[in-house]
Amino acid sequence: MTPLPVAPEHSAFTGEESDTLRLLGMLLLQNGSPARAAMIFDALSALIDDDQQLKLSFACALIRSGDPSGALSVLENVFPEPADPAVAWLLRGQALSKIGKPLEAARAMRMFIRHRLTDG
């Protein structure tokens, strides 16, 4: 009896693989497949926990695919000190608007404008 094949041990996730998957996610997001992009960003987020830019891309994909509540959950991992505060506030405002919280959305959009004006 021949032994069953055994899967090779998982090697370390390389930066090149991560970059390739990010690119694929962004291409999907920009070309009308935000749900597929969200799946890729979700998988990457599970492997790379501390990358705020990745989380912002994931939140954007979730908003565009119709899951603003999920986007807010992802954004909680970015606040209170987002590396890119203008984009983080913009996404938060969009998500809050989509779940029917206009006052909170307006506050987030004001924060977006404030950060956009001070970053430039």
Residue, then its C-alpha position, 0 to 999 in steps of 0.5 A: m500500500t502506498p502512503l498518501p501524499v502529504a502536503p508540504e509544510h507551508s513556507a513563509f508568506t513572501g512580500e512578492e506573493s503579498d504584492t501580487l495578491r494586493l495587485l489582484g485585489m486592486l484590479l478586481l476592485q477597480n474593475g467591478s468585482p468588489a466582492r472578489a476583492a474583499m475576499i482577497f483582502d480578507a485573506l491577506s488581512a488574516l496573514i498580515d495583521d498590522d497593515q493599515q493600507l490593506k485594511l483600508s482597501f478591505a474596507c473599501a471593497l466591503i463598502r462597494s460590495g454592499d457590506p458597510s457594517g463589515a467595513l466599519s468592523v474592519l475600520e475599527n482596527v485602523f482607528p484611533e490613529p490611522a496612518d492615512p487619516a483622510v482616507a480612513w475618515l472618508l471610508r468611515g463616512q461612506a459606511l455610516s451613510k450607507i447604514g443610515k447614520p447621517l449625523e455620524a457620517a457627516r461628522a466623519m466627512r468633516m474629519f475627512i475634509r479637515h485631514r485632506l486640507t492639512d495633509g496637502 
